[in-house]
Amino acid sequence: MTEVPEEPCQCPDCLRFYKEHDRFIRECPTLRQQQELNWASLQAFRTLCGRVLEDLQKQHGTKSNKKVSELTSNAGSDHQVDLINQAISDLENINAHLFSIEALMERVFEVKLPDEIESKFKEFAGELAPDPLNLDRIRLNRLLHQTPDLPDRS
């Protein structure tokens, strides 16, 4: 069993994720807002993937389409055709998964909570993702960065 590190990963991708994670909690601190955010995100993802897939299929067709052979003669490379066919296949799979997620999300949208429970969401949101521009937090961060006995984490 691998041991979980004490400190969260500090690579640029993880730091960006933490920042976005906290922002989503701060900006959408209720169940209803989280439901709407996730639904909008899912729909945006589906729309964008669908449009790119549609364009690729229009330009390059599918494996059985004659346009692929035209592309092969124009590009002069079976490798390029394979890459495009793989991309089309991958996007078709992504779209299928997104439709499945959408069906699950519809069930999540059926849940409605009383206002007292929604207020708990707001309470925990403040604890889980405090505002990084809060003056107390900025002062604390400055103090931590000025403290010589703390190891440099960068």
JONORTA-V383406 format. One line per field, one symbol per residue. ss: DSSP state (@ for helix, = for strand, . for the rest). psi: psi as a letter, one per 40 degrees, with the letter a starting at -180 (. if undefined). burial: + if it has 24 or more other C-alpha atoms within 12 Angstrom, else -. Layout:
ss = ???
psi = ???
burial = ???
This chain:
ss = ...........@@@@@@@@@@@@@@@@...@@@@@@@@@@@@@@@@@@@@@@@@@@@@@@.....@@@@@@@@@@..@@@@@@@@@@@@@@@@@@@@@@@@@@@@@@@@.....@@@@@@@@@@@@@@......@@@@@@@@@@@@........
psi = hihhidiiieiddddddddddddddddgeidddddddddddddddddddddddddddddeaideiddddddddddehddddddddddddddddddddddddddddddddehhiiddddddddddddddgiheehdddddddddddehdehihe.
burial = -----------------------+++-+++++-++--++--+---+--++--+--++--++++----+--+---------+--++-++--++--+--+---+------------------++--+---++------------------------
